[in-house]
């Protein structure tokens, strides 16, 4: 028996050394992530920090390779590339998320939310449903993202809905139903990729677009549209998603570490973006931006346009049960806040 044990010992040592060598030589799991976030922007820096945390928390087993600034195309292109495996993840706005599942169009409804606390309350309660819908399409939600509050930026001053109806307005290409929705509500939509907005402004193809102050400043779009409507439309919601195929290649322990890092990024966005969005308005005003105030008598027109948009979207573009859930949770928040 001792002889057999002595014979086995070299074999066990060799096996252990082979396993150790294999582990040392293992290639890291590289996750390619694309986004429209501008290179060097606050969103890009947070993504870079998240990638560093992924690498540190997994001892280099999972690394993040980021392609910012739309180098991988517009958001519909990113979704397509994830589906065919060219990239594994994307930090998307609601437009990209809606390219995966229509439910996310609920966050495009003008004046659906009044504040960030209200939005976060609703997001928290809708998250299980929205995650399930993404997973059914082959994607995993890692964290929510925030880009600020959307306003209209225009070449001419605008105070009424009738005035903005006269302007050629950017609408994200890729969803003909949304283009038709804007047209049916009296607007002049021009469907373009987000990466073509600057060219569209410079050539006169578009004269207005909805975006957040922070994005308008970071991308320098405001220089072609020196007017911003004071009243906001909606929060620009986003999310970091990965394909289920790529997610399942990561070990359970590493997935736990990655989710913890993503949660930190989410909280940082919640803390920093609203303040930076407000600061962006001040900075643009110093450089020539004029904030146009909606007169009280004109507010009814904006409200009516928002109500018409919301009424048409339920059950046609957004599943009725998703709209009802969002409204129920929003109204629940408002009742609690009014106490």
C-alpha positions, 0 to 999 in steps of 0.5 A, spaced: 500 500 500 505 504 501 508 502 495 502 504 491 501 511 495 509 513 493 507 511 486 501 515 485 505 521 489 509 524 483 502 523 478 498 527 483 504 533 483 504 533 476 497 533 475 497 539 480 502 543 476 499 542 470 492 545 472 496 551 475 500 552 469 493 551 465 490 556 470 496 561 469 496 561 462 488 561 461 486 567 457 482 572 460 474 573 458 474 579 454 468 583 454 467 588 448 462 593 450 460 599 445 457 605 447 455 612 444 458 616 450 463 621 448 470 619 449 473 622 456 466 624 458 463 622 465 459 616 462 466 614 459 470 615 465 465 611 469 465 605 464 472 605 465 472 605 472 467 599 472 472 595 467 478 596 472 473 594 478 471 588 473 479 586 472 481 587 479 475 583 482 476 577 478 483 577 478 484 579 471 479 573 469 474 578 466 476 584 462 472 590 459 474 593 452 470 599 451 469 602 444 466 609 446 463 615 441 459 611 436 465 607 433 461 601 433 455 605 430 449 607 432 445 604 438 441 599 433 447 597 430 450 595 437 444 591 438 445 587 432 452 586 433 451 583 440 446 579 437 451 576 432 456 576 437 461 581 434 460 585 441 458 582 448 455 588 451 453 595 450 451 601 455 445 604 451 440 609 452 432 607 452 432 607 444 437 602 444 434 598 450 427 599 446 430 596 440 431 589 444 424 590 447 418 595 446 417 596 453 422 601 454 419 606 450 415 607 456 421 612 458 420 616 452 413 618 454 413 626 455 412 628 462 411 621 464 415 623 470 416 629 474 423 628 478 429 623 479 426 620 485 419 619 482 423 615 476 428 611 481 422 609 485 418 607 478 425 603 476 426 600 482 419 597 482 419 595 474 426 592 474 423 585 475 419 585 469 424 589 465 429 584 466 425 578 465 423 581 458 430 583 456 432 575 458 427 573 454 430 576 448 437 574 450 440 579 454 442 581 461 441 588 465 447 589 469 445 596 471 441 602 470 444 608 467 442 616 467 444 621 462 440 627 464 433 630 463 431 631 456 430 638 453 428 641 446 434 644 443 433 649 437 436 653 432 430 659 433 427 660 440 421 656 441 415 657 446 409 654 444 408 647 441 406 650 434 413 654 434 416 647 434 412 644 429 415 648 424 422 646 425 425 639 422 426 635 428 431 629 429 428 623 431 432 616 432 432 612 425 430 605 426 423 605 429 418 607 423 413 607 428 416 612 432 417 617 426 410 616 424 408 618 432 411 624 431 408 626 425 401 624 427 402 629 433 404 635 428 411 635 428 416 634 422 421 628 424 427 627 420 430 620 422 437 620 422 442 616 426 445 619 433 452 619 430 449 624 424 446 629 428 452 634 428 452 633 420 444 634 420 445 641 424 450 643 419 447 642 413 440 644 415 437 637 415 434 638 422 433 644 426 431 641 433 433 635 437 431 632 444 437 631 448 440 632 455 444 639 457 450 634 459 450 631 452 449 637 448 455 640 451 459 634 451 458 633 444 458 641 442 451 640 439 448 646 442 453 651 438 448 649 432 442 650 436 443 656 441 436 655 444 433 650 449 426 650 452 426 650 459 421 645 461 424 638 460 420 632 456 423 626 460 429 623 463 434 619 459 434 612 462 439 607 459 442 601 461 448 596 461 446 590 458 450 584 456 448 578 452 446 572 455 451 567 451 457 572 454 454 572 461 454 565 462 461 564 460 463 567 466 463 564 473 458 565 478 463 568 483 465 573 478 458 574 476 457 576 483 463 581 483 461 584 476 454 586 479 457 589 485 461 593 481 455 595 476 451 597 482 456 602 484 457 605 477 449 605 477 449 609 484 455 614 482 450 616 476 444 617 480 449 622 484 453 625 479 448 626 473 443 631 475 448 636 478 452 635 472 446 636 467 444 643 471 451 645 471 452 644 463 446 649 462 450 654 466 456 653 462 452 653 455 449 660 457 456 663 458 457 661 451 451 663 448 445 659 450 439 662 451 434 658 455 427 660 452 421 660 458 414 657 456 409 662 458 403 660 462 398 660 457 402 656 452 403 650 457 396 647 456 399 646 449 405 642 451 401 638 456 396 636 451 401 634 446 404 630 451 397 627 453 396 625 446 403 622 445 401 617 452 394 615 449 397 613 443 403 609 445 399 604 450 398 597 447 400 600 440 408 601 441 408 599 449 405 593 451 398 595 455 401 592 462 407 595 462 404 602 461 399 600 466 404 598 471 408 604 470 402 609 471 400 605 477 407 605 481 408 613 479 401 614 482 403 610 488 409 615 489 405 621 488 400 619 493 406 618 498 409 624 497 403 628 498 402 626 505 
